[in-house]
C-alpha cells in the first residue's frame, strides 16, 4: 500500500531525512518513532505530499505522493490540527467532505457514523467551545471523511488525557479491522508498542531499526534477570528493603548466584525477568541519556522491573 | 481515449475545480464575516440605518445641518422687494421691516434700499442696489452674507433658466496644450485666449455687466444681474469665447451627475463662472472614494491569509485534493467580489460608467495581489500591518499623484484613476490608453498572485524564514529550467514599467539636465535587478549548478526574455508618452520611437545589451550575495553607459 525508496530531504546543508526505505502492507498499523528532529514528521509529510522530497520516491495507494488522486485515498492528521473554531463539528466535516467530492448523502451518513464511533457529542456546538479531546476527535473524523485507504497520524494522542488517549488508541486499532493502512507516529512509545504491527526507529534522519516490536526486542534488546538474595554475595548490591540484588543476563548466572547463596547459608528470595521495552531499546539506539537496566548493573535501576515476576520462595 | 473523451474529462475536471473554488469562497466568506462579533455587526447595521434615515430625512426637510448661524443677520427689506426671496433662501438671513431707526439702534444689521439706475457719464453702467450695513463688524458680516446669498440665488436662477443661451450668452471651452508647444517666449502664468475677445488678464470683464452680479463697490453697492460678457478664464489656459451669434451648445458643465459637477467644477466647457483652473480636488476625492474601501478589504484579506499560516490551519487544505491555485482563488474571490461591488457602487454614484469600474478593478486586483504576497511573506500580524500600510501608501500614491495631472501631461495615464477622471470630464478614452494604464496593473497582479501561490506550500507557509529568503523562495518556486528564467524575466516587465514610469513622474519636476541622466541610471539599475534577481534565487537554492557556462546561459535567457517583453512597451507610443523629452529618454534606448534607418541597429543593440549585462550579473550571482551585488553594479554601469550613448547619438 505504501512504498518508500531512497527518500531524502535536505534543507541546505541539513539533511532532515536520509534515504528512508520501507514498505507497508494493506491493513497494517506502522509506527514511526524517534527523538525530536529525527525526521519522523518530515517523512510523514513527504508521504502526504506536503513536502517535496529532495530525492527518492514514495508511492501511496499506487499513486506518487502528492498526486491529487492520491489525496483522495489519504487521511492525514497532523500533530497540530487547529480547527476552524467558528464552525460546528458537522459543518466543518461537511466542508471537507465537499472538497473531497463526497456526495452529500454519503457524507452525512459517514460523518454521523464516524462521530458515533468516536462517541462525540456536541456536534452542533462551535468548535471553539469544545474541549481539546473533542477537537482531536473531530480532527480524526475529518481524516476519515473521504473514507481513505491510507491514514497518516502524527501524534494522534498528543496532549490528551488518559481516557481520551485510550479512546483514540482503541479507535486506531479498530481501523485495522476496516482494512485501513495506518502510519502512526508518537512520542509515547508505549502507544506505539501497544498499537503498531511494525515500527521503524529513526534518528538524525536515518532509519536505525525496523521490524515488529518483538523482532526489534529480540534483535536489539537483551533480557536481564534481577536476582534478590537475603545474603550479601559477590556482585550483589544492597537494596532498600535489606536484601541484596544482582543483575545478570543468563540463566546460568542465576543458577550460580542461587548456589552461592545456599553456600553462604542464605537463599535467593526473588528473581525478576526484565524484558527490554521499546523505549529502552529506543533510548539505547538513539544514544539518549537514560541508562537501560542492562547497563546499570552496578546501580539502582530507574524503576523496578515489572514484567514476568517470579516468586522463588520454594526455589532450591 | 478519443478527443471527445479527453474534452469531456477536461470539462469534468474544470467543473470540479470550479465547484471547489466556489466552496472555498463560500467558506471564506463565512469565516470572514463570523470573525466579527455578531452583536457588533448588528449594532453597526442599526447605526448605519439610523444615520442614513436621519440624513435622508434631514436633507428632505432641508434641515440637514442646523447651523448656529441660522437667522443671525436681520435684514430690513420691503415686503414687495425681490430680495425677499434671496433672504428667505439663505439660512443666516432673516427679513425685517425696512426701518432706518432700527438700523441705527442695532435692531437690524442691514437695510436694503432702492435701486439706483445708471447715470450718464462715468460710473457704473448697470443698475446698483443700495445697501446700508449697520455700523460695526456685524453689519459688515451681514453685508458679506447678503452678497453671498445674492450670488447663490443668481446662480440657481441661471441654472434653472430653460433658455441656456440667454442664461449663458458666453460659453468658454478650455483646451489644455503642452507647455512645450507654447515656445520659450510663452507666458507661464497668463491665459492665451484665442478669438477676438478679452485676454485672460482682463478679469472681471470691464466692458459688460457680469453674469454673477457680484461686483461690489467699496460703499457696499451691488451691481445688478442682467448677464454680460465673460472674463477670460483662468491661468494657464487657452479658451475660445463664443458670442450669442455663434449659437453655442448648451454648457454641459463637464459632466453628467451633480456629484460629478461638484468634483470637477465647471469642467472644460461652460459659462465663465463654471470654468475653474485645474485643481486635483476631483482626483483627490476619487482616490479616497475608490481606495479607502479597498484598504478595509485588504486588511481583512491579509488577516485571513496570515491566520491560515500562523495557526497552521491551511495545512489541512493543502492535503485535500485541491490545487493550490484553487485554494488561493477561493480565498480571494469573496474579497475581489466585494472590491468590485464597492467600486461599481461608487462609480455609479459619481456618474461613472462601466469604464470607471474597468479602470479601478485592476487597481483592486493589484491591492489584493500585493496583500496576498505580503501576507505570505509576513511572519506576524505586526509585519502584516507594515506590509498593508506600505501597499496602501505606495499604490495610493501611484494612482493618485499622476491623476492630478490628468489635463496636463500624458504621464498621468500611468494611473488608471486618470481614466476615471477623463471619463467624468467627458473625454474619450481610447483602447490604447486603457491598455497603457491598466496593463501593468493587470499583469502585476497576475505575477504577484503567481509568486504568492508559489510559496503557498507547507515548507514556506509555516516557517519563520526572513522575508528576503521567502522572496527568493517565491522566485525559485517559479523556476524549472533555463527557459523559465527568460519567462520570469519577461513577467517582471510590468514592475519595471511601473518603476520606470514612477521614476519619470517623480523626476520630471527636476531640470531636464539633471533628470535625464538620473533617469538613465535609475532605469538601468531597475532593469538589471529585474533580469538577475531570480537567477540569484535559483543559484541560492541550488536549482542551477554554479558553473560559468550555466550562468552565461541563464544570463542569455534572461536577456532575451527581457528584450522580447520590452517590445511591449511600444504601447506607450499609443498615448504619446515618448513625445515628452523624459519619455524619450526613458523609452527610446529600448528602441522605441526611432527612425527606420536606425531601427535595425537599435533592435540588435538592446538584445546584445540585455544578454551581456544579464550574463555579467549572473556570473556574480552564481557565487554569493556579495559577488552578485558587485556584478549588479557593473551590469548597471554598462547599461547606463549604453543608455547615455543612445540618447547622445539619437536624442
Interface residues (C-beta under 8 A of the other chain):
Chain A: X45 X48 X49 X50 X51 X52 X68 X69 X71 X72 X74 X76 X78 X80 X81 X82 X83 X84 X86 X87 X95 X96 X98 X99 X100 X101 X142
Chain B: X16 X19 X20 X23 X24 X27 X30 X31 X34 X35 X311 X312 X313 X315 X316 X317 X318 X319 X320 X321 X322 X323 X457 X458 X459
